[in-house]
Amino acid sequence: MREAERQIRRSVEVKLGLLAEGGAEVIERMADEAARALGSGGRLFVFGNGGSAADAQHIAGELVGRFMKERRALPVQALTTDTSVLTAVGNDYGFEETFARQVEAFVKKGDVVLALSTSGNSRNVVKAAELARERGAVVLGFAGRGGGKLKEVADICLVVPADESPRVQESHITAGHIICDLVERRLFE
């Protein structure tokens, strides 16, 4: 078997494992929470590090712009995009505060946050999720590797049954796309 084929098969196996472990139901519940918040004047905030930061921006872009439907823009913000805020907070308060400081500034009761961490243990992600929960937001988590600390903090956590970051992130963006689709359907059909 060629290496590319092996990796594609592994990606499919991970997604089938996610499905077998009830991932579709978890994704539906996450979409319900996001649609509820966005439909009642709340906002959705998305954040993560590295590839998860890119996924956070991707999800926000689909919902601010459009995913599959022509519709009004939705108030979704990736907390990964303002380099001035990220570097100022990182410099002045430490990297662990990069997202928590923004949660303090923007998140209120009735909002939803989607925290992404392939390990489930990224300290800055977990700290922001904890603060969001304290502020009355619903916390959604995307994790892998058993869920880590994020699974304990999140109200709803999608735990991808894999240890390899690329396979976890592939499942995260699949779930993100499904959430975007379901949010559009719930709010605009």
Secondary structure, 3 states (H helix, E strand, C coil): CCHHHHHHHHHHHHHHHHHHCCHHHHHHHHHHHHHHHHHCCCCEEEECCCHHHHHHHHHHHHHHCCCCCCCCCCCEEECCCCHHHHHHHHHHHCHHHCCHHHHHHHCCCCCEEEEEECCCCCHHHHHHHHHHHHCCCEEEEEEECCCHHHHHHCCEEEEECCCCHHHHHHHHHHHHHHHHHHHHHHHHC
